[in-house]
Amino acid sequence: MEPVRPRRGAIAGLVATTLCFGADPVQSEAPFEALYREAYNRRLQEFGREHPDTVASLVRLGALLAAHGRAEAAEPILRQALEAQDANGPASSATLLALADALSAIGRNSEAEQLYGRSLKLAPSGRQSAMTLLKIARFREVGGDTDGAREAYAQALERFETVTQLSVNDLRARAAAMNDLGLLLEAEGDLPAAEEAYRSSASAHELAFGVGHPATAAVRANLANTLALRGEGADAAALLEQSLTVMRVAVGPRHREAARLLNRLGEVYETLGRFDEAEEHYLGALAAWRDPSPSRGLVLADLGRLSGVRGDAGAAQQTLAEAVRLLESAGDAFAIDLAEALQSYGSALRSLGRLDDSESILSRALSIRERRLGSFHPDVALSLVGLGGVLHLQGDLDRAGPLYRRALEIQERTLGLEHLEVGETLYNLAHLQRAIGDSDGAIESFQRSARILSIAYGPDDPFVGEIRAVLRSLR
């Protein structure tokens, strides 16, 4: 039995939107470049190359070029300024930051991070240090240093708290930082901490942008995603309904950002067993992507999974095969979503009795999730349970057992001992223990499973009754 796990990638566009609203467009030319160059040349002639005023003018010219999308031209100018300052004493924080920004813009993140670190020593507190720490956090996250990124986000947020009066831009940067921290924590599988970060970010977005701003709606959608992952589907649906209302007003009911939320809401309704509403939302989202694209693949993956949940494995297999093809065309950018589609595709193949094909597809899904999410994430546990189930059906109990146990360990640590998915994994493990003659282990696992599932489904649910009947036969 495999629960539906909502997909983060379905609202990936909204995450980006959260961080971009209000940003100035990048321009290809610096409108005052000639004036800045003239000012530098005058100071050069009057004071000489090493004079602080000449160097400061050079820094302003380089920063102007970098700010207008000409980072490659800015780098040698700013490096010249930095060398001049280093030769005569400590470099200024402004020079270090300007050169770091230019290097970051051309993808030289390691060099940029070193310069940001130097600037922190010159300005260890206040707004500037907070903004610098945010840049360091994002570099570390991109580089895979999640512990370092989390530490830098936390330090940045602490620095913001020390600023007496935050500007509007400061408030927006702080709100975005909380959202980024939530995304990082969710990706690591720390859902309680992610929920806390998203709630803080939602409050900060309301202050910085307003309640009805699409950026605020996007963060609420991220919070809803975490609530859904934690099994709080009703609360998640309510938040998504609010976000969808705001997004439709802001960008129009047929806009693709609204369609992403529509699809996301369909996923939550599916977890709640409200399948007709889920299908209605999926089809509404599909209308926004008529041409072949990864986004269309996302929605087809949901529709295919829903067909499988409803028992139509043939329709599920056909729809999911198309979804996988579209998501594969996007390369690594949609890897996590591809893993979700492969998971559903493997389940459909298993229902059709194609166990060897199912094992191959589910193994691929597990591999992608381990590579992208780490070895201790709830989605990895879901893949372990699915693959273990196929091996179980094939009679390969020696390989299935360790997969179930590893999944159970992940779920208990990331989701909690009483979570629905823990109960479902225990159910699978109990049947395996029974098959290998471990009656004591089977009884313990069935008992825990019955207790958890009776809370989730109700004590009179037929499935819970089946477990109790098995328990009676084992005693």
C-alpha positions in Angstrom: 0.0 0.0 0.0 1.6 3.3 -1.1 0.3 6.7 0.0 0.2 9.6 -2.4 3.1 11.9 -1.6 2.5 15.5 -2.8 5.3 16.8 -5.1 7.3 19.9 -4.4 8.1 20.4 -8.1 4.5 21.2 -8.9 5.0 24.6 -7.4 8.6 25.2 -8.4 7.6 28.2 -10.5 5.8 29.8 -7.5 8.9 29.3 -5.3 10.9 31.3 -7.9 8.2 33.9 -8.1 8.4 34.5 -4.4 12.0 35.7 -4.8 11.5 37.7 -7.9 8.5 40.0 -7.4 9.6 43.6 -7.2 13.1 43.0 -8.7 14.3 45.5 -11.3 14.9 44.1 -14.8 18.4 43.5 -15.9 19.5 46.0 -18.5 22.2 45.4 -21.1 23.8 48.8 -20.9 24.8 51.1 -18.1 23.1 54.5 -18.8 25.6 56.6 -16.9 28.7 54.7 -17.8 30.3 57.6 -19.7 29.8 59.9 -16.8 31.4 57.4 -14.4 34.3 56.9 -16.7 34.8 60.6 -17.0 34.8 61.0 -13.2 37.4 58.3 -12.8 39.7 59.8 -15.5 39.5 63.2 -13.8 40.5 61.8 -10.4 43.2 59.7 -12.0 44.8 62.8 -13.6 44.3 64.9 -10.5 45.3 62.5 -7.7 47.0 59.5 -9.3 46.2 55.8 -9.6 46.6 54.9 -5.9 44.7 57.7 -4.3 41.6 56.6 -2.3 39.3 59.0 -4.3 40.5 57.5 -7.6 40.1 54.0 -6.4 36.6 54.8 -5.0 35.6 56.1 -8.4 36.9 53.0 -10.0 34.8 50.9 -7.6 31.7 52.9 -8.5 32.3 52.3 -12.2 32.8 48.6 -11.8 29.7 48.2 -9.5 27.7 50.1 -12.1 28.7 47.7 -14.9 28.0 44.7 -12.8 24.6 46.0 -11.7 23.6 46.3 -15.4 24.6 42.8 -16.5 28.2 43.5 -17.6 30.0 41.5 -14.9 32.8 40.3 -17.2 33.7 43.9 -18.0 33.4 44.9 -14.3 35.7 42.2 -12.9 39.1 43.6 -14.1 38.1 47.1 -13.0 37.1 46.0 -9.6 40.1 43.7 -9.2 42.4 46.7 -10.1 40.6 48.7 -7.3 41.0 45.8 -4.8 44.7 45.4 -5.6 45.3 49.2 -5.1 43.5 49.1 -1.7 45.3 45.9 -0.6 48.6 47.6 -1.4 47.8 50.6 0.9 45.9 48.9 3.7 42.8 46.9 4.3 40.4 46.7 1.3 37.0 48.4 1.7 33.9 46.3 2.2 32.3 48.0 -0.7 35.1 46.9 -3.1 35.0 43.3 -1.8 31.2 43.1 -2.2 31.2 44.6 -5.7 33.8 42.2 -6.9 32.1 39.3 -5.3 28.8 40.2 -6.9 30.5 40.4 -10.3 32.2 37.0 -9.9 28.9 35.5 -8.7 27.2 36.8 -11.8 29.6 34.9 -14.0 29.4 31.7 -12.0 32.7 31.9 -10.1 31.0 31.2 -6.8 33.9 29.8 -4.9 36.0 33.0 -5.4 32.9 35.1 -4.7 32.3 33.3 -1.4 35.9 34.0 -0.2 35.4 37.7 -0.9 32.1 37.8 0.9 33.8 36.1 3.8 36.5 38.9 3.8 33.8 41.6 3.8 32.1 40.0 6.8 35.2 40.5 8.9 35.0 44.3 8.1 31.3 44.5 8.8 30.5 41.7 11.3 27.0 43.0 12.2 24.1 44.9 10.8 22.1 44.9 7.5 25.1 44.5 5.2 26.4 41.5 7.0 22.9 39.9 6.9 22.7 40.4 3.1 26.2 39.0 2.7 25.4 35.9 4.7 22.4 35.3 2.5 24.6 35.2 -0.5 27.0 32.8 1.2 24.1 30.6 2.2 22.9 30.3 -1.3 26.4 29.5 -2.6 26.8 26.8 0.0 23.4 25.3 -0.9 24.1 25.2 -4.6 27.5 23.6 -3.7 25.8 20.9 -1.7 26.9 22.1 1.7 23.5 22.1 3.3 24.8 22.2 6.9 26.8 25.3 6.1 23.9 26.9 4.2 21.5 26.3 7.1 24.0 27.9 9.5 24.5 30.9 7.2 20.7 31.4 6.8 20.3 31.3 10.6 23.1 33.8 11.1 21.7 36.2 8.5 18.3 36.1 10.1 19.9 36.8 13.5 21.7 39.9 12.0 18.4 41.2 10.6 17.0 41.1 14.1 19.8 43.5 15.3 18.9 46.2 12.8 17.0 49.0 14.4 14.9 49.9 11.4 14.6 47.7 8.4 13.8 49.2 5.0 11.2 47.7 2.7 14.0 45.9 0.7 15.4 44.6 4.0 12.0 43.2 5.0 11.6 41.5 1.6 15.1 40.0 1.8 14.5 38.7 5.3 11.1 37.2 4.2 12.8 35.5 1.2 15.5 34.2 3.4 13.0 32.5 5.6 11.4 30.9 2.6 14.7 29.7 1.2 15.5 28.2 4.6 12.2 26.4 4.6 12.9 25.0 1.1 16.3 23.7 2.3 14.9 22.1 5.4 12.1 20.5 3.4 14.6 19.1 0.9 16.5 17.6 3.9 13.3 16.0 5.2 13.1 18.1 8.4 9.4 18.9 7.9 8.7 20.3 11.4 11.5 22.8 11.0 10.4 23.6 7.4 6.9 24.3 8.6 8.2 26.7 11.3 10.4 28.5 8.7 7.5 28.8 6.2 5.1 30.2 8.9 7.7 32.8 9.8 8.2 33.6 6.1 4.4 33.9 5.5 4.1 36.4 8.3 7.2 38.3 7.1 5.8 38.4 3.5 2.5 39.8 4.8 4.5 42.6 6.4 6.8 43.2 3.5 4.5 42.7 0.5 0.9 42.6 1.9 -1.6 39.9 2.5 -2.9 39.9 -1.1 0.5 39.9 -2.9 1.3 36.9 -5.1 4.7 36.5 -3.3 2.8 36.0 0.0 0.5 33.5 -1.8 3.5 31.5 -3.0 4.9 31.1 0.5 1.6 30.0 1.8 1.6 27.4 -1.0 5.0 26.2 0.2 3.7 26.0 3.7 0.7 24.0 2.4 3.1 21.6 0.7 4.8 20.8 4.0 1.5 20.4 5.8 0.4 17.9 3.1 3.7 16.0 3.5 3.0 15.8 7.2 -0.5 14.4 6.6 -2.4 17.6 7.4 -4.3 17.6 4.1 -7.4 19.6 5.2 -5.2 22.5 6.4 -3.1 22.3 3.3 -6.1 22.5 1.0 -7.5 25.6 2.9 -4.1 27.4 2.4 -3.9 26.5 -1.2 -7.5 27.7 -1.8 -6.5 31.1 -0.3 -3.3 31.2 -2.4 -5.2 30.2 -5.6 -7.7 33.0 -5.1 -4.9 35.6 -4.7 -2.9 34.3 -7.7 -6.0 34.3 -9.9 -6.6 38.0 -9.1 -2.9 38.9 -9.5 -2.0 37.1 -12.7 -5.4 36.0 -14.1 -7.3 32.7 -13.8 -5.7 31.1 -16.9 -2.1 32.1 -16.1 0.3 29.2 -15.6 1.3 30.2 -12.1 -2.4 29.8 -11.2 -2.4 26.5 -13.1 0.5 25.2 -10.9 -1.5 26.0 -7.8 -4.6 24.4 -9.3 -2.6 21.2 -9.9 -1.1 21.3 -6.5 -4.6 21.6 -4.9 -5.6 18.6 -7.0 -2.8 16.6 -5.4 -4.0 17.5 -1.9 -7.6 16.6 -2.7 -6.3 13.3 -3.9 -4.6 12.6 -0.6 -7.9 13.4 1.1 -9.7 10.8 -1.1 -11.7 13.5 -2.9 -10.9 12.0 -6.3 -13.5 13.8 -8.4 -12.4 17.2 -7.2 -8.8 16.2 -7.7 -9.4 15.2 -11.3 -11.3 18.4 -12.0 -8.3 20.4 -10.8 -5.9 18.4 -12.7 -7.8 18.8 -16.0 -8.1 22.5 -15.3 -4.3 22.7 -14.9 -3.7 20.6 -18.0 -5.6 23.2 -20.1 -2.8 25.6 -19.4 -0.2 23.3 -21.1 -1.6 22.1 -24.3 1.8 21.8 -26.0 4.3 19.1 -25.0 6.4 20.3 -22.1 7.7 19.2 -18.7 4.9 21.2 -17.1 2.4 19.2 -19.0 4.2 16.1 -17.9 3.8 17.1 -14.3 0.0 17.2 -14.7 -0.1 14.0 -16.7 1.8 12.3 -13.9 -0.8 13.3 -11.5 -3.7 12.2 -13.7 -2.0 8.9 -14.3 -1.4 8.3 -10.6 -5.1 9.2 -10.0 -6.1 6.6 -12.5 -4.0 4.0 -10.7 -5.5 4.9 -7.3 -9.0 4.5 -8.9 -8.0 1.0 -10.0 -7.6 1.7 -13.8 -4.0 0.4 -14.1 -4.2 0.3 -17.9 -5.1 4.0 -18.2 -2.5 4.9 -15.6 0.2 3.1 -17.4 -0.5 4.8 -20.7 -0.8 8.3 -19.2 2.3 7.9 -17.0 4.4 6.6 -19.9 3.7 9.9 -21.7 4.4 11.9 -18.5 7.8 10.1 -18.1 8.7 10.9 -21.7 8.0 14.6 -21.3 9.8 14.9 -18.0 12.8 13.0 -19.3 13.1 15.6 -22.1 13.8 18.3 -19.5 17.0 16.7 -18.3 18.1 17.0 -14.7 15.9 20.1 -14.0 12.9 17.9 -13.4 14.7 15.0 -11.9 12.7 14.9 -8.7 9.4 15.1 -10.6 10.6 12.4 -12.9 11.2 10.2 -9.9 7.7 10.8 -8.7 6.3 9.9 -12.1 8.5 6.8 -12.3 7.2 5.8 -8.9 3.6 5.9 -10.0 4.5 4.2 -13.3 6.2 1.4 -11.5 3.1 0.9 -9.3 0.9 0.8 -12.4 3.1 -1.9 -14.0 3.0 -3.9 -10.8 -0.8 -3.8 -10.8 -0.7 -5.1 -14.4 1.5 -8.0 -13.2 4.6 -6.8 -15.0 6.8 -7.2 -12.0 10.2 -7.3 -13.7 9.4 -4.0 -15.5 8.0 -2.6 -12.3 11.2 -3.5 -10.4 13.4 -1.8 -13.0 11.3 1.4 -13.0 11.1 1.6 -9.2 14.8 1.0 -8.8 15.4 4.0 -11.1 13.0 6.2 -9.1 14.9 5.2 -5.9 18.2 6.0 -7.5 17.1 9.5 -8.5 15.7 10.3 -5.2 18.8 9.2 -3.3 20.9 11.2 -5.5 18.9 14.4 -5.3 17.3 14.2 -1.9 19.9 12.2 0.2 19.5 8.9 1.8 17.3 9.9 4.7 14.3 11.7 3.0 10.6 10.6 3.3 10.4 10.4 -0.5 13.3 7.9 -0.5 11.3 5.9 2.1 8.4 5.8 -0.2 10.5 4.4 -3.0 12.0 1.8 -0.7 8.5 0.6 0.3 7.4 0.5 -3.4 10.4 -1.5 -4.5 10.2 -3.7 -1.4 6.6 -4.5 -2.3 7.5 -5.7 -5.8 10.4 -7.9 -4.4 7.9 -9.2 -1.8 5.5 -10.2 -4.6 8.3 -11.9 -6.5 9.1 -13.9 -3.4 12.5 -12.3 -2.9 12.0 -11.8 0.9 15.7 -11.5 1.7 16.0 -8.3 -0.4 12.5 -6.9 0.5 13.0 -7.0 4.3 15.9 -4.6 4.5 14.1 -2.2 2.3 11.0 -2.1 4.5 13.2 -1.7 7.6 15.2 1.1 6.1 12.0 2.9 5.0 10.5 2.5 8.5 13.6 4.0 10.1 13.5 7.0 7.8 9.7 7.5 8.3 9.9 7.2 12.1 12.7 9.8 12.3 11.3 12.3 9.8 7.5 11.9 10.1 7.1 10.7 13.6 6.3 7.3 15.2 2.5 7.6 14.7 2.4 8.9 11.2 0.1 7.2 8.6 3.0 6.1 6.4 4.7 4.4 9.4 1.5 2.4 9.9 1.4 1.4 6.2 5.1 0.3 6.1 4.6 -1.7 9.3 1.7 -3.5 7.6 4.0 -4.5 4.7 6.8 -5.5 7.1 4.4 -7.5 9.3 3.2 -9.6 6.3 6.9 -10.3 5.4 7.7 -11.3 9.0 4.7 -13.6 8.9 5.9 -15.2 5.7 9.4 -15.9 7.0 8.0 -17.4 10.3 8.8 -14.5 12.6 5.4 -14.7 14.4 6.5 -12.5 17.4 7.8 -9.8 15.0 4.7 -10.0 12.9 2.4 -9.6 15.9 4.3 -6.6 17.1 4.3 -4.9 13.7 0.6 -5.7 13.1 -0.3 -4.3 16.5 1.5 -1.0 15.9 0.1 -0.8 12.4 -3.5 -1.4 13.6 -3.1 1.3 16.3 -1.8 3.9 13.8 -4.2 3.1 11.0 -7.3 2.9 13.3 -6.5 6.5 14.2 -6.1 7.5 10.5 -9.0 5.5 9.0 -11.2 4.9 12.0 -11.6 1.8 14.2 -14.3 0.3 12.0 -12.4 0.6 8.8 -12.4 -2.8 6.9 -8.7 -2.6 6.4 -8.1 -2.2 10.2 -10.5 -5.1 10.7 -8.4 -7.3 8.3 -5.3 -6.6 10.4 -7.1 -7.5 13.6 -8.3 -10.8 12.0 -4.8 -11.7 11.1 -3.6 -10.9 14.6 -6.3 -13.3 16.0 -5.0 -16.0 13.7 -1.4 -15.5 15.0 -2.2 -15.8 18.7 
